[in-house]
């Protein structure tokens, strides 16, 4: 009987040391819609140009718990007039436990934004349609390539700072 209890305790201890990842909460942290040239902009029939900016940030909330936020800004313009401006901060709370430090950065910079992006995309499209415009469907984003690009820029900046 004592042997079984020792085995159960050892198994639960092993499970506590296993790497773990879970989504605790996904939510819209901030949403903004501006139509600065309404109502006149609705009568303009020219094809607008749409620009998209993307950034993400993360903060540790407590041991093994992180908030990751994905900010998406969509700007639509006709010539120099803004048709609409949508800013969304889609966030999530993720539990990441027993992951090596070198892998943690990749999970926060790639995996979490990949999870958040479809939610942000839906909010952007919904807001734009509710504002009276045709939907904006954001193309999928390769967060792995963005992460690699950011790391390369960081390394180049550090190298340049080291030469001075």
Number of C-alpha atoms within 10 A of each C-alpha: 5 7 8 9 10 11 11 12 12 12 12 12 11 10 11 12 12 12 11 13 15 11 14 12 11 17 14 16 13 12 17 12 16 15 15 13 12 12 9 9 17 12 8 11 8 10 10 16 12 15 11 12 10 13 12 17 13 17 12 12 12 9 9 14 18 20 20 23 27 23 22 21 18 19 18 19 17 16 11 6 12 19 23 22 18 20 22 23 23 25 27 23 21 22 18 18 17 13 16 9 8 8 10 15 14 15 16 22 22 19 14 24 26 18 14 21 21 16 15 24 18 15 19 25 18 16 19 21 13 11 14 9 14 11 15 17 12 15 8 10 13 11 17 15 11 14 16 14 12 13 12 12 12 12 12 12 11 11 11 10 9 8 6 5
